[in-house]
């Protein structure tokens, strides 16, 4: 998100990288409401995890949301699913 320290990171990534950097707009909804908005997409079973060493950490964080100490992976999941839903990304390379 482009807030607080995220602003500097966003600017630095834009300056250094040649790939498009999307500016995320969380809007006025809280995290729980945002995640609830993508549940129908997740429940279709069309979202899968690519097997890797981070899977268990992600599952622990997602299954404990919103009561876990950290929720950065859940935030990333929301932004990815919402961007795809809104047609912002049609192809992953």
C-alpha positions in Angstrom: 0.0 0.0 0.0 1.2 3.5 -0.8 1.1 4.7 2.8 3.8 5.8 5.3 7.0 3.9 4.5 5.3 2.3 1.5 5.5 5.6 -0.4 9.3 5.5 -0.4 9.4 1.9 -1.4 6.9 2.6 -4.2 9.0 5.5 -5.5 12.2 3.5 -5.3 10.7 0.5 -7.1 9.4 2.7 -9.9 12.8 4.3 -10.3 14.8 1.1 -10.4 12.7 -1.4 -12.1 11.6 -1.8 -15.7 8.5 -3.8 -14.9 5.2 -2.0 -14.2 4.6 -1.2 -10.5 0.9 -1.0 -9.6 -0.3 1.5 -7.1 -2.7 -0.2 -4.7 -5.7 1.6 -3.6 -7.2 0.0 -0.4 -10.0 2.5 -0.3 -12.0 3.1 2.8 -12.8 -0.6 3.6 -11.1 -2.3 6.5 -9.0 -5.4 6.0 -11.7 -7.9 7.1 -14.2 -6.3 4.7 -11.7 -6.4 1.8 -10.8 -10.1 2.4 -14.5 -11.0 2.7 -15.1 -9.4 -0.7 -12.8 -12.0 -2.4 -14.1 -15.0 -0.6 -16.5 -16.0 -3.4 -13.5 -16.0 -5.8 -11.5 -18.2 -3.5 -14.4 -20.6 -2.8 -14.7 -21.5 -6.5 -11.4 -23.4 -6.2 -9.9 -21.6 -9.1 -7.2 -20.1 -6.9 -4.4 -22.5 -6.1 -1.1 -22.3 -4.2 2.0 -23.1 -6.2 3.8 -25.7 -4.0 6.8 -24.0 -2.3 8.4 -23.6 1.1 6.2 -20.6 2.0 2.9 -22.5 1.8 2.6 -23.5 5.4 3.4 -20.0 6.6 0.8 -18.6 4.2 -1.9 -21.1 5.3 -1.2 -20.4 9.0 -1.5 -16.6 8.4 -4.6 -16.9 6.2 -6.4 -19.4 8.6 -5.7 -17.2 11.6 -6.8 -13.9 9.9 -7.7 -11.4 11.3 -6.4 -12.5 14.7 -2.8 -13.3 13.7 0.0 -10.8 14.5 1.0 -10.5 10.8 -1.3 -10.4 7.8 1.0 -9.2 5.0 0.4 -12.3 2.9 -3.3 -12.0 3.3 -3.0 -8.4 2.1 -1.1 -9.6 -1.0 -3.7 -12.2 -1.7 -6.5 -9.6 -1.6 -4.7 -7.2 -3.8 -3.8 -9.9 -6.4 -7.3 -11.3 -6.5 -8.9 -7.9 -6.6 -6.6 -6.7 -9.4 -7.5 -9.8 -11.4 -11.2 -9.4 -10.7 -11.1 -5.8 -11.9 -9.3 -6.7 -15.1 -6.0 -5.0 -14.1 -3.9 -8.0 -15.0 -5.0 -10.4 -17.6 -1.8 -12.4 -18.0 1.0 -13.5 -15.6 4.5 -13.9 -17.0 
